[in-house]
Every structure is written in C-alpha cells, then in structure tokens.
Amino acid sequence: MLLVSMQNVEFGYSDVPCLHGASIDIFSGEFVAVTGPNGASKTTLLKLALGVLQPWKGKVELSPYNSEGSKLSVGYVSQQIAAFNGGFPSTILEFVRSGRYVRGSWFRKLKPLDHELTEQALRQVGMWELRYRKIGELSGGQKQRICIARALAQQPDLLVLDEPSTGMDQASRFGFYELMHHQVKEHGRTVVMVTHGLTEVQPYLDRIIELERKEEGGWKCCTTTSCSGHFAPVGS
C-alpha cells in the first residue's frame, strides 16, 4: 500500500528553492533510508512528506489510512533532542507513557495495555532501568533513545526518524537497526530514516533514497536503490 507520495516537488526557505523535482513513493512494510551529503535538505524532505511544510510546486500525498483501513498513526522523531534542558520536569517513564495518549483522548484513564506497551518500548531501547530518572539528567544518546521509545509506544504505522542513531555507540546502533528491522518484518510497520551511516544499516534496509545535487545548484530527489529486491526502484 502506498503511504507517502511526492511528485515533482519544489520547495525552499527563501527565494531560491533547495529541493527541485523531488519524487518519492513510500510503501507500507518498508525500511527505507534517506541519505545525502550535509545540507542536502533531508530533514526538509521528511517535513514535506509529513505535511509539516507545504511545497511551492508539485504534489504531496500522505495516506489518511493504514492497510487495515484504520486511521494512519505516524511517529516522528526529530533531531532536536537538545531541546530537553536540565530543568525539564518529566521522568523518562512519564514522557514515554505520554505517547499512548496519541491513540486516544488526553483525558482518558490509561489502561493496563498502555502501561505494558510503555514498558515494552523502554525495554526495547534499554532504558527501563532508568525509568524514574529526570529527562534533563540524561545524555544526548539517552534522550535520543527515549524519544524513539515514545514513538514506539504509539505503535505507529509509519515511523519517521531523523538521524536517530546520533549519540549512540556502535553496539547501540546495531541494536537499534535490528529493532527497526524487527518492527518492519514482524509488526508490518514502515520505517523511514535519515542516516549518514549507510554502510552499517544497509543490510537491514529495503530501499535507499538518495538526494543528489543538481548541476545548477540545489538538490533533487532521488536515486532510489532496492536493497532486498522486494521493491521495484522508483526514480525521478
């Protein structure tokens, strides 16, 4: 099922566009990496795909439904982890548990399943033992992990991650790639991840979407490579 489609999208932050002719398709059940040099508008591409930014030209469609016909649930983890300052009052457990409210009213009483999924998500990222620590006391890598845990607790159909392995050591990175691969293959989720560590993560991927520089400047999307042979390449 097609979840995200961008066709010939152009966008910029001033009078000069930074993305030209961006065309991508993201299907359910894929683990996709978005890559390119520093400054290649990878974060911009994600925000356009999610509807956070509106394109100057072209068409962006995000499916309102998942493959089962229910409302599409999206989990998004940005790069802005440093926004948690030392005075942030929440504990890790409270923060990750708040992700469960995405699935219902903020005023509802949490059910045993909500607590179970919160614990599961924290254990998956190795942060359960620290659940009562204040967020402001954590390292950058630990903050990254709990943001991922909060997104996982939502049980999203589409999980969008902007350089999620930043601040992780090598063992943690490989554990994270295994976790994302499991989410895709065992739970049918779709994972789209911006990364620079392509060599490390490539064995786990279904496809790679690469942003390339245009001859006249700016960036275009995309060279799309199939890693597993399960999906046909989509180019522009």
C-alpha positions in Angstrom: 0.0 0.0 0.0 1.3 3.5 -0.9 1.6 5.6 2.3 3.5 8.6 1.0 3.8 10.0 -2.4 5.7 13.1 -3.6 5.6 14.1 -7.2 7.9 16.8 -8.8 8.0 18.8 -5.5 9.9 22.1 -5.3 10.5 23.9 -2.0 12.8 26.5 -0.4 13.1 28.7 2.6 13.8 31.9 0.7 13.5 32.9 -2.9 15.8 30.1 -4.0 14.5 26.6 -3.9 16.5 23.9 -2.0 14.6 21.0 -3.5 13.8 20.5 -7.1 11.7 17.8 -8.8 11.6 15.7 -5.7 9.6 12.4 -6.4 9.4 9.5 -3.9 7.0 6.8 -3.1 6.9 5.0 0.3 5.0 1.8 0.7 3.8 0.0 3.8 6.1 -2.6 5.2 9.4 -1.0 4.0 12.5 0.0 5.9 13.8 3.0 3.9 16.9 5.1 4.4 17.1 8.7 3.2 20.7 9.8 2.6 22.8 12.5 1.0 25.6 15.0 2.0 25.3 17.5 4.8 22.9 20.3 3.8 21.1 18.1 1.3 17.6 19.0 2.6 16.9 15.6 4.0 15.0 16.9 7.0 13.1 19.2 4.7 12.1 16.2 2.6 10.7 14.4 5.7 8.7 17.5 6.8 7.3 17.9 3.3 6.3 14.2 3.3 4.5 14.5 6.6 2.7 17.8 5.7 4.6 19.9 8.2 5.8 22.0 5.2 3.8 22.8 2.1 5.5 22.6 -1.3 5.9 25.5 -3.6 5.1 23.2 -6.6 4.2 19.6 -7.1 2.0 17.2 -5.1 2.4 15.5 -1.7 0.0 12.9 -0.5 0.1 11.2 2.9 -2.5 8.4 3.2 -5.1 9.1 5.9 -5.5 5.3 6.4 -3.3 2.3 7.1 -3.5 -1.0 5.2 -6.3 -2.2 7.5 -8.5 0.8 6.8 -7.9 2.5 10.2 -6.6 6.0 10.7 -2.9 6.2 9.9 -0.7 6.6 13.0 2.6 8.4 12.5 5.5 8.5 14.9 8.1 11.2 14.2 11.5 11.6 16.0 13.3 14.9 15.0 16.9 15.9 15.5 16.0 18.5 18.2 16.9 16.3 21.2 18.9 19.1 22.8 15.5 20.9 23.4 15.3 18.9 26.7 17.1 21.2 29.0 18.3 20.4 32.6 15.0 21.8 34.1 12.7 19.5 32.1 10.4 18.2 34.9 9.2 14.9 33.4 10.6 11.5 34.3 11.5 9.1 31.5 8.5 6.9 32.3 6.1 9.8 32.2 7.5 11.1 28.9 7.3 7.7 27.1 3.9 6.9 28.6 2.5 10.2 27.2 2.9 8.6 23.7 0.0 6.4 24.5 -2.4 9.4 24.5 -1.8 9.8 20.8 -4.1 6.8 20.5 -7.0 8.4 22.3 -8.2 11.3 24.4 -5.7 13.2 26.7 -8.3 12.9 29.4 -8.8 9.2 29.3 -7.5 6.9 32.0 -4.6 4.8 30.9 -5.3 1.0 30.7 -3.1 -1.9 31.5 -2.2 -2.2 27.8 -0.9 1.3 27.8 1.5 0.6 30.7 2.5 -2.7 29.1 3.4 -1.0 25.8 5.3 1.7 27.6 7.4 -0.8 29.5 8.0 -2.8 26.3 9.2 0.3 24.4 11.6 1.3 27.2 13.0 -2.2 27.4 13.5 -2.3 23.6 15.7 0.8 23.8 17.5 -0.3 27.0 16.1 2.5 29.2 13.6 0.6 31.5 16.0 0.5 34.5 16.4 4.3 34.3 12.6 5.0 34.0 12.4 7.2 37.1 15.3 9.5 36.1 14.5 13.1 35.1 14.9 13.7 31.3 17.1 16.7 32.0 19.7 14.4 33.6 20.2 12.3 30.5 23.0 12.3 27.9 22.2 13.2 24.3 22.2 9.5 23.3 19.8 8.6 26.1 17.5 11.4 25.2 17.5 10.0 21.6 16.5 6.6 22.9 13.6 7.8 25.0 12.2 9.8 22.0 12.4 6.6 20.0 10.7 4.7 22.8 7.9 7.2 23.0 7.3 6.8 19.2 7.3 3.0 19.5 4.8 3.2 22.4 2.4 4.8 20.0 2.5 1.7 17.8 2.7 3.8 14.7 2.0 2.5 11.2 4.7 4.9 9.9 7.8 5.7 11.9 9.8 8.7 10.6 13.3 9.2 12.2 15.7 12.0 11.5 19.3 10.7 12.2 18.1 8.6 15.2 21.5 6.9 15.8 23.2 10.2 16.7 25.0 9.9 20.0 24.8 6.1 20.1 27.9 3.9 20.3 28.4 1.2 17.7 26.8 -1.6 19.7 23.8 0.5 20.4 23.5 1.5 16.7 23.4 -2.1 15.5 20.9 -3.0 18.2 18.8 -0.1 17.0 18.9 -1.3 13.4 17.9 -4.8 14.5 15.0 -3.3 16.4 13.8 -1.3 13.4 14.1 -4.3 11.1 12.0 -6.3 13.6 9.4 -3.6 13.7 9.1 -3.8 9.9 9.2 -7.5 9.4 7.3 -8.7 12.4 4.9 -5.9 13.0 4.3 -4.6 9.5 5.4 -1.1 10.3 7.0 1.3 7.8 10.3 3.0 8.9 11.8 5.9 7.1 15.1 7.0 8.5 17.6 9.8 7.6 21.1 8.5 8.1 24.8 9.1 7.3 25.8 5.6 8.4 24.7 3.8 5.3 27.3 1.1 5.3 26.2 0.0 8.7 22.5 0.0 8.2 22.3 -1.1 4.5 22.0 -4.9 5.3 18.7 -4.2 7.2 17.1 -1.9 4.5 14.7 -2.5 1.7 15.5 0.7 -0.1 17.8 3.7 -0.2 16.6 7.2 -1.3 19.5 9.5 -2.1 19.4 13.2 -2.6 21.7 14.4 -5.4 22.9 17.9 -6.2 21.6 19.4 -9.4 24.2 21.0 -11.8 22.6 24.4 -11.4 22.6 24.2 -7.6 20.1 22.9 -5.0 19.1 19.3 -4.5 16.9 16.9 -6.4 15.4 13.6 -5.4 16.0 10.9 -5.9 18.2 8.0 -6.8 16.3 5.0 -5.4 18.1 1.7 -4.9 16.5 -1.6 -3.9 18.5 -3.4 -1.2 16.5 -6.6 -1.0 14.9 -6.9 -4.4 11.4 -6.9 -2.8 10.5 -3.5 -4.2 10.9 -2.1 -7.6 13.2 1.1 -7.8 11.3 4.4 -8.1 13.2 7.2 -9.7 12.7 10.7 -11.0 
